Amino acid sequence: MRLHHFLLFIHLAGVVVWVGGMAFAHFCLRPAALALPPAQRLGLWSAVLGRFFRIVWVAIAVIVVSGFAMLLEVGFAQAPRSWHVMAAIGLVMAGIFVSIWFGPWRALQQAVAAESWAQGAQALNLIRQRVTLNLALGTLTVALATLGLAY
């Protein structure tokens, strides 16, 4: 039972870091950064996301490993249906993050380095759209974790 509690703790810690970080970026940092001129705004986002995305890679690894370990612990067939839905949504979220990392995130870094603010703004907008989707999926997953276990 102690292993399960440890797995649950690190799983939830990863979720808090990832989903909480997206919520902070979307609802706090984004509105504040809009007041900055493009060069400063895009430079800020490049620096912030560079740090955050490295943490997200660790969070995803922790979430996936601990989540599947807990599924294996009870057995896939015996696990509540909501656990399977959470796992599926989590894998979709990880895929969306990978698409950000190898797509608009790289484009944002290149645009900032080249001081191409229009291209940087386009890349940042794509990142924002995908992060918004992941934030919605993450919120749904938290709802399933807290409200859906009885089903």
C-alpha positions as CSV (number, residue, x, y, z in Angstrom):
1,M,0.0,0.0,0.0
2,R,2.9,2.4,0.6
3,L,4.1,2.0,-2.9
4,H,0.6,2.9,-4.2
5,H,0.6,6.1,-2.1
6,F,4.1,7.1,-3.3
7,L,3.0,6.5,-6.9
8,L,-0.1,8.5,-6.4
9,F,1.9,11.3,-4.8
10,I,4.4,11.6,-7.6
11,H,1.7,11.2,-10.2
12,L,-0.3,14.1,-8.7
13,A,2.9,16.2,-8.2
14,G,3.5,15.8,-12.0
15,V,0.0,16.8,-12.8
16,V,0.1,19.8,-10.5
17,V,3.3,21.0,-12.1
18,W,2.2,20.6,-15.7
19,V,-1.5,21.6,-15.5
20,G,-0.8,24.3,-12.9
21,G,2.0,25.7,-15.0
22,M,-0.3,25.9,-18.0
23,A,-2.9,27.7,-15.9
24,F,-0.4,30.2,-14.6
25,A,1.0,30.9,-18.1
26,H,-2.5,31.2,-19.6
27,F,-4.3,33.2,-16.9
28,C,-1.5,35.2,-15.3
29,L,1.7,35.5,-17.4
30,R,-0.1,35.9,-20.8
31,P,-2.2,38.9,-19.8
32,A,0.7,40.6,-18.1
33,A,3.1,40.0,-21.0
34,L,0.6,41.5,-23.6
35,A,1.6,45.0,-22.2
36,L,5.2,44.5,-23.4
37,P,6.5,45.4,-26.8
38,P,6.9,42.4,-29.2
39,A,10.7,42.0,-28.7
40,Q,10.4,41.9,-24.9
41,R,7.2,39.8,-24.9
42,L,8.6,37.1,-27.3
43,G,12.0,37.1,-25.5
44,L,10.2,36.6,-22.2
45,W,8.0,33.8,-23.5
46,S,11.1,32.1,-25.1
47,A,12.9,32.2,-21.7
48,V,9.9,31.1,-19.6
49,L,8.8,28.3,-21.9
50,G,12.4,27.1,-22.3
51,R,12.5,26.5,-18.5
52,F,8.9,25.3,-18.2
53,F,9.1,22.8,-21.2
54,R,12.1,21.1,-19.7
55,I,10.1,20.6,-16.5
56,V,7.2,19.3,-18.5
57,W,9.3,16.5,-20.0
58,V,10.1,15.3,-16.5
59,A,6.5,15.7,-15.4
60,I,5.2,13.7,-18.4
61,A,7.7,10.9,-17.6
62,V,6.6,10.8,-14.0
63,I,2.9,10.9,-14.8
64,V,3.1,8.2,-17.4
65,V,5.3,5.8,-15.4
66,S,3.4,6.3,-12.2
67,G,0.0,6.1,-13.9
68,F,0.8,2.9,-15.7
69,A,2.4,1.4,-12.6
70,M,-0.8,2.1,-10.7
71,L,-2.9,0.5,-13.5
72,L,-0.6,-2.6,-13.4
73,E,-0.9,-2.7,-9.6
74,V,-4.7,-3.3,-9.7
75,G,-4.8,-4.8,-13.2
76,F,-6.0,-3.2,-16.3
77,A,-9.3,-5.2,-16.3
78,Q,-10.0,-4.3,-12.7
79,A,-9.2,-0.6,-12.9
80,P,-12.0,1.8,-12.9
81,R,-13.1,2.9,-16.4
82,S,-12.2,6.5,-15.5
83,W,-8.5,5.4,-15.1
84,H,-8.5,4.2,-18.6
85,V,-10.0,7.4,-19.9
86,M,-7.5,9.4,-17.8
87,A,-4.6,7.4,-19.4
88,A,-5.9,8.0,-22.9
89,I,-6.4,11.7,-22.3
90,G,-2.9,11.9,-20.7
91,L,-1.3,10.2,-23.8
92,V,-3.2,12.7,-26.1
93,M,-1.9,15.6,-23.9
94,A,1.7,14.2,-24.2
95,G,1.3,14.0,-27.9
96,I,0.1,17.6,-28.1
97,F,3.1,18.7,-26.0
98,V,5.4,16.8,-28.3
99,S,3.8,18.6,-31.3
100,I,4.5,21.9,-29.5
101,W,8.1,21.0,-28.8
102,F,9.0,19.9,-32.3
103,G,6.8,22.5,-34.1
104,P,6.0,26.0,-32.9
105,W,8.4,26.0,-29.9
106,R,11.3,25.5,-32.3
107,A,9.9,28.1,-34.6
108,L,9.6,30.6,-31.7
109,Q,13.2,30.0,-30.7
110,Q,14.4,30.6,-34.2
111,A,12.2,33.7,-34.7
112,V,13.5,35.2,-31.4
113,A,17.1,34.5,-32.4
114,A,16.5,36.1,-35.8
115,E,14.5,39.0,-34.3
116,S,11.6,38.1,-36.6
117,W,8.8,39.3,-34.4
118,A,6.0,38.5,-36.8
119,Q,7.1,34.9,-37.2
120,G,7.6,34.7,-33.4
121,A,4.1,35.9,-32.8
122,Q,2.7,33.3,-35.1
123,A,4.6,30.5,-33.4
124,L,3.6,31.8,-29.9
125,N,-0.1,31.9,-31.0
126,L,0.1,28.2,-32.1
127,I,1.7,27.3,-28.8
128,R,-1.1,29.2,-26.9
129,Q,-3.8,27.3,-28.9
130,R,-2.3,24.0,-28.1
131,V,-1.6,24.8,-24.5
132,T,-5.2,26.0,-24.1
133,L,-6.4,22.6,-25.5
134,N,-4.0,20.8,-23.1
135,L,-5.2,22.9,-20.2
136,A,-8.8,22.0,-21.0
137,L,-7.9,18.3,-21.3
138,G,-5.9,18.5,-18.1
139,T,-8.8,20.0,-16.3
140,L,-11.1,17.3,-17.6
141,T,-8.7,14.7,-16.4
142,V,-8.6,16.2,-12.9
143,A,-12.4,16.2,-12.9
144,L,-12.3,12.5,-13.9
145,A,-9.8,11.7,-11.1
146,T,-11.8,13.4,-8.4
147,L,-15.4,12.9,-9.7
148,G,-15.2,9.8,-11.9
149,L,-13.7,7.1,-9.7
150,A,-17.1,5.8,-8.6
151,Y,-18.0,4.9,-12.2
